[in-house]
Amino acid sequence: QVQLVESGGGLVQPGGSLRLSCAASGSIFSINGMGWSRQAPGKQRELVAGITRGGRTNYADSVKGRFTISRDSAKNTVYLQMNSLKPEDTAVYYCYGDAPGIYQAYWGQGTQVTVSS
């Protein structure tokens, strides 16, 4: 089994920054790609950013140029640096991990990000 634990959420003013962390434990050898999705109230969960084991990244159009995903394989941790935050970035952010052949097989419990003045 794989456990993913997020941290780093909170309340920030528009234009501010936050860094989310997701630490993986357990059967980490089974994790391929990792990433972040988010879900705002009344909306469907959407992909924010992903990173492969080799370091290739992809981003939602809405966060390109503002968010950066990175991965520290030695620490089994993936990060999401969020800059120039907007109120529409408010959501619960979930970390996910891919198993071999299974996209988003593992999920964290989520961390709340609120962007408000």
C-alpha positions in Angstrom: 0.0 0.0 0.0 1.0 3.6 -0.6 0.2 6.5 1.7 0.3 10.1 0.5 0.2 12.9 3.0 -0.1 16.5 1.9 0.9 19.6 3.8 1.3 23.3 3.2 -2.2 24.6 2.5 -3.7 27.6 4.2 -5.1 31.1 3.7 -3.2 33.5 1.5 -4.0 36.9 -0.1 -4.4 37.3 -3.9 -1.0 37.6 -5.4 0.6 35.6 -2.7 2.4 32.2 -2.7 2.2 28.8 -1.1 4.2 25.6 -1.4 2.4 22.3 -1.0 4.2 19.1 -0.2 3.2 15.5 -0.6 5.2 12.8 1.2 4.8 9.2 0.0 5.4 6.2 2.2 4.7 2.5 2.0 5.2 0.6 -1.3 6.8 3.6 -3.0 8.5 1.4 -5.6 5.1 1.0 -7.2 4.7 4.8 -7.8 5.4 6.1 -11.3 4.1 9.6 -12.0 2.8 11.9 -9.3 0.9 15.1 -9.3 -1.8 17.4 -8.0 -5.5 17.8 -8.6 -7.9 20.2 -7.0 -11.6 20.4 -6.3 -13.5 23.6 -5.7 -16.9 23.7 -4.1 -19.6 22.6 -6.5 -17.0 21.7 -9.2 -15.4 18.6 -10.5 -11.9 17.6 -9.6 -9.4 18.9 -12.1 -5.8 18.1 -12.9 -3.4 20.9 -11.8 0.0 19.5 -12.6 1.8 16.2 -13.0 5.4 15.0 -13.1 6.8 11.7 -14.4 9.4 9.6 -12.7 11.8 11.0 -15.3 10.9 14.6 -14.5 8.6 15.5 -17.4 5.9 17.9 -16.3 2.5 19.0 -17.5 0.2 21.7 -16.3 -3.4 22.9 -16.6 -3.6 26.0 -18.8 -5.1 27.9 -15.9 -1.9 27.5 -13.8 0.9 27.6 -16.5 3.5 30.2 -15.6 2.3 30.5 -12.0 2.7 27.0 -10.6 5.7 24.7 -10.6 5.7 21.0 -9.8 8.9 19.3 -8.7 9.9 16.0 -7.2 12.6 14.9 -4.8 13.0 11.2 -5.3 15.4 10.8 -2.4 12.7 12.2 0.0 9.8 10.5 -1.9 8.2 13.9 -2.0 6.5 16.0 -4.6 6.0 19.7 -4.3 3.7 22.3 -5.9 5.0 25.9 -5.7 2.1 28.2 -6.3 2.8 31.9 -7.1 0.5 34.8 -8.1 -2.4 33.0 -6.5 -5.9 34.1 -7.5 -9.2 33.7 -5.7 -10.2 31.1 -8.3 -7.3 28.9 -7.1 -9.3 28.3 -3.9 -9.9 24.6 -3.6 -8.9 21.4 -1.8 -5.7 20.2 -3.4 -5.1 16.5 -3.6 -1.8 14.7 -4.3 -2.0 11.6 -6.4 0.4 8.8 -7.5 0.2 6.6 -10.5 0.7 2.8 -10.2 2.0 0.8 -13.1 -0.8 0.9 -15.7 -3.2 2.8 -13.3 -3.4 6.5 -13.6 -4.1 8.3 -10.2 -4.2 5.0 -8.3 -3.3 6.6 -5.0 -4.7 9.7 -3.3 -3.8 11.9 -0.3 -6.4 13.3 2.0 -6.3 16.8 0.6 -5.2 20.2 1.9 -7.3 23.3 1.7 -6.0 26.4 -0.1 -8.0 29.6 0.3 -7.1 32.7 -1.6 -8.9 35.7 -0.2 -8.3 39.2 0.9 
